[in-house]
Amino acid sequence: MCDGIINILKPTGMTSHDAVARARKILGIKKIGHTGTLDPNVAGVMILTVGKATKLTEILQASYKKYRCNMVFGKRTDSSDTYGKVINDGARTDFSMDELSLVFNSFIGQSTQIPSQFSAVKVGGKKLYNIARSGKEIPDIPQRNIFIKEITILDFKDGEVTFDVTCSKGTYIRVLVDDIAKKLDTYAYVSWLIRIGLGDFEITKSKLIDEITKEDIISLEELNINDAKKVILDDYMLKRFVNGLKVTVTYLKKFDYSKSGYYKVYDSKNNLVSIAQLVDGDLKNKVFLYR
């Protein structure tokens, strides 16, 4: 069994579920998952987890995502992207760069969003975009907390702006575009959107899904997980750790120690055992990989 991750470039028009199914068929491996749904109409970086790496899904999902978006001013569609029906038209399209910068930068930090009705969020076990396209009544959509780490305008001309945004899990760029437009007292929609990064994984190193091989699997040992440091536990300390007992800071200081963050825990034979996190001076297991 291969254990690790693959950085793929999901094409537009493919669901995340279909991407996983395609990878299983190509690689001949059943145990493949992914680290978070990417909407069918969005292309870009998608991380597939293989074998024991499927246990890392929660950790990898928490990584920041980076998107490149092209936003068209003056119109609004029911889906907030180019695939929808125009529902508002004729609004303002001319802005100074100072106006744009002021409004865009105002979204940096913590805020809340209500996901788009054309998103892959599930409500009552059904994906919202399937409900919306069926014409059925849209259920109440709970708002969620999001965090915008960075937003950078790359270009603005002819009523269109291209920007990069680095954001937390659960951030919807189409909703962000709607909110930006409201602050500018206009309408806008997303003409194209690409996820260009997820944590340490970049689109420049993504593989086309039909071209992946087992050689493209990044092993658990090679995988950089939130800059995790390596710690080797002797048999005594490993037994304590596995049983939930404290691994002392004095012991950890023999290695590349910091007061917080993630650790890759190895046994005395240099087998990767766990991904752990240092919390209040105590090494806590997050995911047991080998037992």
Secondary structure, DSSP 8 states (H G I E B T S, - for coil): ---EEEEEEE-TT--HHHHHHHHHHHHT-S-EEESS---TT-EEEEEEEEGGGGGGHHHHHTS-EEEEEEEEES-EETTSBTTS-EEE--------HHHHHHHHHTT-EEEEE---TTSS-EETTEEHHHHHHHT--------EEEEEEEEEEEEEETTEEEEEEEE-TT--HHHHHHHHHHHTTS-EEEEEEEEEEETTEEGGG-EEGGG--GGG-EETTT---TT-EEEE--HHHHHHHHTT----HHHHTTSS--SSEEEEEE-TT--EEEEEEEETTEEEEEEE---
